[in-house]
């Protein structure tokens, strides 16, 4: 029997037209957490230097697999931080392609960033996101960028 609470969670909720994201590192935190698949829990994977914090919530899309073997990463733009392990229904605002390099560092291709704003995957729970023109901005939710 699988105790993993995320094992049956789909990446997308087609009925609600949202992206399912599990928060692993909250906005304002110095601590970086990661989902440990073997232990089926979150563990502390690093601490930022004094004075540095994560500017937004970070998380992953359950039951996806990136080129590095980990679930796809997500930056979630909301006004207030969520908590570790929280499921957040999000709207996809854009995609940044990044390649994993040696020792876990990423090489971002910001010039190749593709802003895929799609009307059918849009919603807003953030003052910043409400500025994005989208018919779904009337309902509560979060945004992903």
Secondary structure by P-SEA (a helix, b strand, c coil): cccccccccccccccccbbbbbbcccccccbbbbbccccccccccccccccccccbbbbbbccccccccccbbbbbbcccccccccccbbbbcbbbbbbbccccccccccccccccccccccccccccccccccccccccccccc
